[in-house]
Amino acid sequence: MGQQQGRSRSSNNLVVPQANAALQQLKYEAAQELGVTIPQDGYMGQYTSRETGSLGGYITKRLVQMAEQQLSGRSNL
């Protein structure tokens, strides 16, 4: 039951596929704020785990803040 070569077994499927554009925009905004340049082709294999982890952590923090604002009724995003 090993992973076949050349096939990804990623489980990062969006629950709401229409949110993809908004998530991509958030990724680029977060990268800009952190000073990380995302290549045109989107491949980030040359970045360190620290760089990509800080970007992912920042995005998660922003998503949590947005959700908290919506839940509290303050949707002034």
C-alpha positions as CSV (number, residue, x, y, z in Angstrom):
1,M,0.0,0.0,0.0
2,G,2.8,2.4,-0.8
3,Q,2.5,5.7,-2.6
4,Q,2.9,5.2,-6.4
5,Q,5.7,7.2,-7.8
6,G,4.5,10.4,-9.5
7,R,1.2,10.5,-7.8
8,S,0.3,12.9,-5.0
9,R,-1.9,11.7,-2.1
10,S,-2.7,15.3,-0.9
11,S,-5.7,15.6,1.2
12,N,-5.9,19.4,0.8
13,N,-9.2,19.5,-0.9
14,L,-11.3,22.6,-0.5
15,V,-14.7,22.1,1.1
16,V,-15.9,25.1,-0.9
17,P,-14.0,25.1,-4.3
18,Q,-15.3,28.6,-5.1
19,A,-13.1,29.9,-2.2
20,N,-9.9,29.0,-4.2
21,A,-9.6,32.5,-5.7
22,A,-10.0,34.2,-2.3
23,L,-7.4,31.9,-0.7
24,Q,-5.0,32.5,-3.6
25,Q,-5.4,36.3,-3.1
26,L,-4.9,35.9,0.7
27,K,-1.7,33.8,0.0
28,Y,-0.2,36.6,-2.2
29,E,-1.2,39.3,0.3
30,A,0.4,37.4,3.2
31,A,3.5,36.7,1.2
32,Q,3.8,40.4,0.4
33,E,3.4,41.3,4.0
34,L,6.1,38.8,5.1
35,G,8.5,39.7,2.3
36,V,8.3,36.3,0.6
37,T,8.2,36.3,-3.2
38,I,6.0,33.7,-4.8
39,P,7.3,32.7,-8.3
40,Q,5.0,33.1,-11.3
41,D,4.6,29.4,-11.8
42,G,3.6,28.9,-8.1
43,Y,6.4,26.4,-7.4
44,M,7.9,27.0,-4.0
45,G,10.1,23.9,-3.8
46,Q,13.3,26.0,-3.3
47,Y,11.9,27.7,-0.2
48,T,12.8,26.5,3.3
49,S,10.3,24.9,5.7
50,R,10.6,28.0,7.9
51,E,9.6,30.3,5.0
52,T,6.6,28.2,3.8
53,G,5.6,27.5,7.4
54,S,5.6,31.1,8.4
55,L,3.5,31.9,5.3
56,G,1.0,29.1,6.2
57,G,0.9,30.1,9.8
58,Y,0.2,33.8,8.9
59,I,-2.6,32.7,6.5
60,T,-4.2,30.6,9.2
61,K,-4.0,33.4,11.7
62,R,-5.7,35.7,9.2
63,L,-8.4,33.2,8.5
64,V,-9.1,32.7,12.2
65,Q,-9.3,36.5,12.7
66,M,-11.8,36.7,9.8
67,A,-13.9,33.9,11.2
68,E,-13.9,35.5,14.7
69,Q,-15.0,38.8,13.2
70,Q,-17.9,37.2,11.3
71,L,-19.0,35.2,14.3
72,S,-19.0,38.3,16.5
73,G,-21.1,40.2,13.9
74,R,-18.3,42.6,13.0
75,S,-17.9,41.8,9.3
76,N,-15.8,44.9,8.5
77,L,-13.1,43.0,6.7
